[in-house]
Each structure stands twice: as structure tokens, then as C-alpha cells.
């Protein structure tokens, strides 16, 4: 009974992919990266696995974490800025003197500059790739609805576009602030690695592939499947001769266009700010320093009191 139930629960897309075989003699086409949102949009579910509830719960937790974590990191970092110490422009922070931290300070900032530039540029490329792959999936969804009577969950498909655009912008801001405050090269590398992990946490073929592979989404197979299903089909009154070229067939998703534009502008803005802006974090209170300051304050009061006493002594005589 369990096997029959699993088969009945499989969506039309899952069955079509399962039965699909790439034509012999044809090379592979461009892969279509999968995510939790995209898999759910096409009705793919965790099937034939023990503790299926654990798979679903993990996927939802990951989605919520990806949405919340970049914002929490950004708010926490902004809240820790000592705005009274902010200076612009200030190129002395790149100095190699003892006060600035010597050559290690210069090298650490140089590593941060290069890695941040590479990461932000990669963010722009990711935004472009997400836009192009999303357009293909939208066309595939239209074709499957019209020719295969497959039900598509458009809410999940659009939710994925919004979340990816939102996360890419916040991750860029997080990258800038975290590297600005990094004190060692290790901090910089670990921050970058953590942000890359967070950015791709929902991707099927990335760090949580052990969980998400159970959805049945194979990037290469879906890419081949898309090409064969879409080729020579008509969408919005236009025949698709080349499935890899969709110009004029469907419009670019606006949320991805804005994400691409803003990420491109922010590369320049963040790099200039990194060179010239000097931010300081609010230093945590040191209990020993506080006690020392209180003792100094008491000593000052005592000295003032003694001075007043010595001044009054001749008068009293």
C-alpha cells in the first residue's frame, strides 16, 4: 500500500522526469540549478524515505534561516557600529605604523579588499544566472501546463525569485560590514565561507544535497528535459527554435532585474567605501578598566579635597 500511495502522490513533473531519457547521440544541454522553491513549484516531494517528516521540517527550517539570517546579521552589525568614531575619508587606516597595527594590518585589509571584490562580482554573476534559469523554468512551466496538463505552483516559483534577490542584496551588505570589522585574515575567510554557505543553502546540489537530493531534482537531467520539452513549442504566440535563447518570448523577471542592477552598483559603492571609510565597533565594557577609572575618579576627588584644605589653612591661621 505504501508504494502505491507514493506513486499516487508523485506530481506529473516527477513522473515525467523519472520516465525521461535523453536522446542518444545528443550532447548534454545547459543544466538548470534546482532549489527548494523550484522543486516545490514543480510539485516535487520527498518520496519513499523513512522519517519523511524530518526531510520536510529540515527544508522549511532552511528556508526560514535563509530569509532571517542575513537580515539579523545586518541589523546586529549595524547596531554595533560606534557612529561617533566614523570617519570619511580616512586613508590612515591602511597605514603600516605601530598605531595602525603594522604591516599585518595592511595585508589583512588588502586580502579583505580582494576577496570582497571577488565575492561581490560573483554575486552579480549569480543574480544573472538566476534570472536566466528562472526564465527557462517559467517557460517550461507554461509548456507543461498547456501540453502535459501538469499543475504548477506559481507561488513557490515566484517566492524563490523574491527570496534569492532579497538574500543576494543583504548578503552583499553583510559582506561589506563583516570584512570592514574583520581583524585577522582568518576572520575574513571564515566570514566569506559562511556567507557563501548561507547564500546557497537552499540549492539542491550544494551543502544540503543529502536532504534535497531526495526531491528528485537533477540539474543536468532537468536541463536536458527542459530543452527537449520546450524546443519548437509556442509560448505567448512565439515559436521557440532555440530554448537557450528566450529573448522576446517571456519578459525578464523584474525582481531579478532590480537585484542585478543594484548588485552591480553596490560593487562600486562598497569598494569605494571600503577604501576610504573608517568604521569602529562599540567596544565592550571592560570590568577591570571600569574599576580602574572609578579608582582614578576617587583619587581626583581626594586630590581636590587636599588642595582645598591646603588653600584654607593660611586663612584659618
C-alpha positions in Angstrom: 0.0 0.0 0.0 2.8 2.4 0.8 4.4 2.0 -2.6 1.0 2.7 -4.3 0.5 5.8 -2.1 3.9 7.2 -3.0 3.2 6.7 -6.7 -0.1 8.4 -6.4 1.5 11.3 -4.6 4.1 11.9 -7.2 3.5 15.0 -9.3 3.2 14.9 -13.1 6.7 16.6 -13.3 8.2 13.9 -11.1 6.8 11.1 -13.2 7.8 12.8 -16.5 11.4 13.3 -15.2 11.5 9.7 -13.9 10.4 8.4 -17.3 12.6 10.8 -19.3 15.7 9.5 -21.1 18.0 11.8 -23.1 18.1 11.0 -26.8 21.2 9.1 -27.7 23.8 10.9 -29.8 22.9 14.3 -28.4 25.2 16.1 -26.0 24.0 17.5 -22.7 22.4 20.9 -22.6 22.9 23.6 -20.0 21.9 22.4 -16.5 19.1 24.1 -14.7 20.1 24.5 -11.0 17.4 23.4 -8.5 16.4 24.8 -5.2 13.8 24.0 -2.6 11.5 26.7 -4.0 11.8 25.5 -7.6 11.3 21.8 -6.7 8.1 22.7 -4.7 6.9 24.9 -7.6 7.0 21.8 -9.9 5.4 19.6 -7.2 8.4 17.5 -6.3 8.1 16.0 -2.9 10.2 13.7 -0.6 9.1 10.3 -1.5 9.8 6.7 -0.3 12.0 7.7 2.6 11.9 6.9 6.3 11.1 9.8 8.5 9.8 11.9 5.7 8.6 14.5 8.2 12.3 15.2 9.1 13.0 16.0 5.4 10.1 18.4 5.2 10.9 20.0 8.6 14.6 20.5 7.6 13.6 22.1 4.3 11.3 24.6 5.9 13.9 25.4 8.6 16.5 26.0 5.9 14.1 28.3 4.0 13.3 30.3 7.2 17.0 30.5 8.1 18.0 31.8 4.7 15.4 34.5 4.9 16.1 35.6 8.5 19.9 35.1 9.0 21.2 37.8 6.5 18.8 40.4 8.0 19.7 39.5 11.6 23.4 39.7 10.8 23.0 43.0 9.1 21.0 44.5 12.0 23.4 43.2 14.6 26.4 44.5 12.8 24.9 48.0 12.2 23.8 48.1 15.9 27.5 47.5 16.9 28.8 50.5 14.9 30.2 53.4 17.0 28.9 56.2 14.8 30.8 58.8 16.8 34.1 57.3 15.7 33.1 57.1 12.0 35.5 58.9 9.6 35.2 59.6 5.9 37.5 59.9 4.1 40.2 58.3 6.2 43.1 56.5 4.4 45.3 56.4 7.5 43.6 53.1 8.4 45.7 51.5 5.7 48.9 52.6 7.5 51.7 50.3 8.5 52.7 52.2 11.6 52.5 50.7 15.1 49.3 52.5 15.9 47.5 51.0 12.9 48.8 47.5 13.6 51.8 47.4 11.3 52.2 45.5 8.0 49.8 42.9 9.2 47.0 45.5 9.2 47.8 46.5 5.6 47.9 42.9 4.4 44.7 42.0 6.2 42.9 44.9 4.6 44.3 44.0 1.2 43.1 40.4 1.5 39.7 41.7 2.5 39.6 44.1 -0.4 40.4 41.4 -3.0 38.1 38.8 -1.5 35.2 41.2 -1.1 35.6 42.4 -4.7 35.6 38.8 -6.0 32.6 37.8 -3.8 30.5 40.8 -4.9 31.3 40.3 -8.5 30.3 36.6 -8.1 27.1 37.9 -6.5 26.3 39.8 -9.7 27.0 36.7 -11.9 24.8 34.6 -9.7 22.0 37.1 -10.0 22.3 37.0 -13.8 22.4 33.2 -13.9 19.4 33.0 -11.5 17.5 35.4 -13.8 18.2 33.3 -16.9 17.5 29.9 -15.3 14.3 31.2 -13.8 13.1 32.4 -17.3 13.7 28.9 -18.6 11.8 27.3 -15.8 8.9 29.7 -16.3 8.7 28.7 -20.0 8.9 25.0 -19.0 6.1 25.5 -16.6 3.9 27.2 -19.3 4.6 24.3 -21.7 3.9 21.6 -19.2 0.6 23.3 -18.2 -0.5 23.6 -21.7 0.7 20.4 -23.3 1.1 17.9 -20.4 -1.7 19.2 -18.1 0.7 19.4 -15.3 -0.2 21.6 -12.3 2.4 24.2 -11.4 2.6 26.0 -8.0 3.4 29.5 -9.3 3.6 30.9 -5.8 6.6 28.8 -4.9 8.3 29.7 -8.2 7.9 33.5 -7.7 8.8 33.1 -4.0 12.1 31.6 -5.0 12.8 34.6 -7.2 12.0 37.1 -4.5 14.0 35.3 -1.8 17.1 34.9 -4.0 17.0 38.6 -4.9 16.5 39.7 -1.4 19.2 37.4 0.0 21.7 38.4 -2.6 21.4 42.1 -1.7 21.5 41.5 2.1 24.5 39.2 1.7 26.4 41.9 -0.2 25.7 44.3 2.7 26.8 41.7 5.3 30.0 41.0 3.3 30.9 44.7 3.3 30.3 45.2 7.1 31.8 42.0 8.3 35.0 42.4 6.3 35.2 46.1 7.4 35.3 44.8 11.0 37.5 41.8 10.5 40.7 41.9 12.5 42.6 38.9 11.0 42.8 37.1 7.7 41.1 34.1 9.3 38.1 36.3 10.2 37.8 37.4 6.6 38.0 33.9 5.1 35.5 32.4 7.6 33.1 35.3 7.0 33.2 34.8 3.3 32.8 31.0 3.6 29.8 31.4 5.9 28.1 33.9 3.6 28.6 31.7 0.6 27.1 28.8 2.5 24.1 30.9 3.5 23.6 32.2 0.0 23.3 28.7 -1.5 21.8 26.9 1.5 18.6 26.2 -0.4 20.3 24.8 -3.6 19.6 21.1 -4.2 23.2 20.3 -5.3 25.0 22.2 -2.6 25.8 21.6 1.1 22.4 20.0 2.0 22.4 17.7 -1.0 21.9 14.7 1.2 18.5 16.0 2.1 17.4 17.8 -1.0 18.6 15.1 -3.4 15.5 13.2 -2.2 13.4 15.7 -4.1 14.5 14.0 -7.3 15.8 17.2 -8.9 18.9 16.6 -11.0 20.3 19.8 -12.5 21.6 18.2 -15.7 18.6 16.0 -16.3 16.2 18.9 -15.8 18.3 21.0 -18.2 18.0 18.3 -20.9 14.4 17.7 -20.1 13.7 21.4 -20.5 15.4 21.6 -23.9 13.5 18.7 -25.3 10.1 19.7 -24.0 10.4 23.4 -25.0 12.0 23.1 -28.4 9.6 24.0 -31.3 6.8 24.8 -28.8 4.8 28.0 -29.0 4.8 30.3 -25.9 3.0 33.6 -26.0 2.4 33.3 -29.7 6.2 32.8 -30.5 7.8 29.5 -31.6 10.9 28.6 -29.7 13.6 27.4 -32.1 16.4 27.7 -29.6 15.4 27.0 -26.0 18.7 28.6 -24.8 17.6 31.9 -26.3 14.4 33.3 -24.9 14.7 36.9 -25.8 11.2 38.3 -26.5 9.5 35.1 -25.5 8.9 36.0 -21.9 9.9 39.2 -20.1 12.8 39.2 -17.7 11.5 38.9 -14.1 11.6 42.5 -12.6 12.8 41.3 -9.2 15.9 39.7 -10.8 16.5 42.8 -12.9 16.4 45.1 -9.9 18.7 42.7 -8.0 21.1 42.6 -10.9 21.2 46.4 -11.2 21.5 47.1 -7.5 24.2 44.4 -7.0 26.2 45.9 -9.9 26.0 49.4 -8.4 26.8 48.2 -4.9 30.1 46.6 -6.1 31.4 50.1 -6.9 29.8 51.7 -3.8 31.1 49.1 -1.3 34.6 49.0 -2.8 34.9 52.8 -2.6 33.6 52.8 1.0 36.0 50.0 2.0 38.9 52.1 0.7 38.0 55.4 2.4 35.5 54.7 5.2 36.7 54.0 8.7 34.2 52.3 10.9 34.7 51.4 14.6 32.7 48.9 16.6 31.4 49.8 20.0 33.9 48.4 22.4 32.5 46.1 25.1 33.0 47.5 28.6 36.0 46.0 30.5 35.2 45.4 34.2 38.8 46.0 35.2 39.0 49.2 33.2 35.8 50.4 34.7 37.1 49.7 38.2 40.4 51.4 37.4 38.5 54.5 36.2 36.4 54.6 39.4 39.6 54.5 41.5 41.2 57.3 39.4 38.0 59.3 39.9 38.1 58.8 43.7 41.8 59.8 43.7 41.0 63.0 41.8 38.3 63.9 44.3 40.8 63.3 47.2 43.5 65.5 45.5 40.9 68.3 45.0 39.9 68.0 48.6 43.5 68.1 49.8 44.2 71.2 47.6 41.2 73.0 49.1 42.4 72.1 52.6 45.9 73.4 52.0 44.5 76.6 50.5 42.2 77.3 53.5 45.0 76.6 56.1 46.8 80.0 55.9 43.4 81.8 56.1 42.4 80.0 59.3 45.7 80.9 60.9 
